Amino acid sequence: MPKPRLTQHVRDRMRQRGISEEEIWAALARRRGNPQATASGSIWVYGYVPGGRILKVLLTADETTIITAAWPGE
């Protein structure tokens, strides 16, 4: 499966929140639990980044596009 596409929105949030592209890919590769569906049909994926911190990434249901990303609690 090819890497999901990063939207401009997620790129803006990454800059604001100090999230690197490497951390996005690491979180998607090292998932914690099952994806959580949202009412709009997208899914939250929680995963580990280097250093053991957890990052949450919002993707389209087909996992082809990353919508946003944040540190839990933000």
Secondary structure as GFF3:
##gff-version 3
##sequence-region A 1 74
A	DSSP	beta_strand	5	6	.	.	.	ID=ss1
A	DSSP	alpha_helix	8	17	.	.	.	ID=ss2
A	DSSP	alpha_helix	21	29	.	.	.	ID=ss3
A	DSSP	beta_strand	36	37	.	.	.	ID=ss4
A	DSSP	beta_strand	43	48	.	.	.	ID=ss5
A	DSSP	beta_strand	54	59	.	.	.	ID=ss6
A	DSSP	beta_strand	65	70	.	.	.	ID=ss7
###
